[in-house]
Amino acid sequence: MGFLTYVLFELLAGVGIHLVQYGLLGLSIVLFPLLLLAFGEPVGFAAAYAISTAAMVGQASAYTAGVTRRMRLAAPFAGVLGVLFGFLYVVLNLEADALLVGAVALFAALSVVMMVTRHVDWSKA
């Protein structure tokens, strides 16, 4: 979702983001499970999830503010990541209905992206 948000920033806000910056954002997101595991042992799952989410969202949104040089883009990015990690927490706790909820959420997210980008001229993007 972070990558998709960056793509939307490029398309809709006219911000140029380099491939290396996408890679660094990806590395930040990939560290989330490691942080969750490391904090989970001493403090438990719920607290570890909150700590890891706060660290990741803080790091990625601060980086986004620096990359885009627009603080007003970092706030929605932090919001998107916060909602995403909140949703993941809920799905992880659903167990039996996780697949259904996840599939419906992905469908809804794709629908929103399609609606937001419907006027983008992809031949010039």
C-alpha positions in Angstrom: 0.0 0.0 0.0 2.9 2.3 0.6 4.1 1.8 -2.9 0.7 2.4 -4.3 0.5 5.6 -2.3 3.8 6.7 -3.8 2.6 6.0 -7.3 -0.5 8.0 -6.6 1.6 10.9 -5.3 3.6 10.8 -8.6 0.5 10.7 -10.8 -1.8 13.0 -9.0 0.5 15.4 -7.0 3.3 15.6 -9.6 6.0 14.5 -7.2 9.0 12.7 -8.6 10.1 9.7 -6.6 13.2 7.8 -7.5 13.4 4.0 -7.7 15.9 3.9 -4.9 13.5 5.8 -2.7 10.8 3.2 -3.4 13.4 0.6 -2.4 14.2 2.3 0.9 10.5 2.5 1.6 10.2 -1.2 0.9 13.0 -2.0 3.2 11.3 0.0 5.9 8.1 -2.0 5.5 9.9 -5.3 5.3 11.4 -4.6 8.8 7.9 -4.5 10.3 7.6 -8.3 11.0 11.1 -8.4 12.5 10.2 -5.5 14.8 7.0 -7.3 15.7 8.8 -10.5 16.5 11.5 -8.8 18.5 9.1 -6.7 20.6 6.6 -9.5 20.9 8.8 -11.7 23.1 9.2 -9.2 26.0 5.9 -7.2 25.8 3.3 -9.4 24.1 1.6 -9.3 20.8 -0.8 -6.3 21.1 1.9 -4.0 22.6 4.5 -5.2 20.1 2.1 -4.5 17.2 1.5 -1.0 18.5 5.2 -0.2 19.0 6.2 -1.7 15.6 3.4 0.1 13.8 4.2 3.4 15.4 7.9 3.0 14.6 7.3 2.0 11.0 4.6 4.7 10.3 6.8 7.4 11.9 9.9 6.4 10.0 8.1 6.0 6.6 6.1 9.2 6.9 9.2 11.2 8.0 11.0 9.8 5.0 8.1 10.7 2.8 8.1 14.2 4.0 11.8 14.5 3.1 11.4 12.8 -0.2 8.5 14.8 -1.4 9.5 18.0 0.4 5.8 18.4 1.1 4.6 17.9 4.7 1.0 17.9 3.5 1.7 14.6 1.6 3.4 13.0 4.6 0.2 13.2 6.7 -2.0 11.3 4.3 0.8 8.8 3.8 1.0 8.2 7.5 -2.8 7.9 7.6 -2.8 5.3 4.8 -0.2 3.2 6.6 -1.9 3.6 9.9 -5.2 2.4 8.5 -3.4 -0.4 6.7 -1.7 -1.7 9.8 -4.9 -1.2 11.9 -6.7 -3.3 9.3 -4.0 -6.0 9.4 -4.3 -6.2 13.1 -8.0 -6.8 12.9 -7.6 -9.4 10.2 -4.9 -11.2 12.2 -7.3 -11.4 15.1 -10.3 -12.7 13.0 -8.7 -16.1 12.2 -11.7 -17.9 10.6 -13.0 -14.9 8.6 -9.6 -13.5 7.7 -9.7 -14.6 4.1 -13.2 -13.3 3.5 -12.5 -9.9 5.1 -9.1 -9.6 3.4 -10.5 -10.4 -0.1 -13.4 -7.9 0.3 -11.0 -5.3 1.5 -8.6 -5.8 -1.4 -11.5 -5.6 -3.8 -12.6 -2.3 -2.2 -9.1 -0.9 -2.3 -8.7 -1.8 -5.9 -12.0 -0.1 -6.7 -10.9 3.1 -5.0 -7.6 3.1 -6.9 -9.5 2.6 -10.1 -11.8 5.4 -9.3 -9.1 7.8 -8.3 -7.0 7.1 -11.4 -9.7 6.9 -14.0 -8.7 10.3 -15.5 -5.0 9.6 -15.6 -3.5 9.6 -19.1 -1.3 6.5 -18.8 0.4 7.1 -22.1 2.0 10.2 -20.5 2.6 8.8 -17.1 
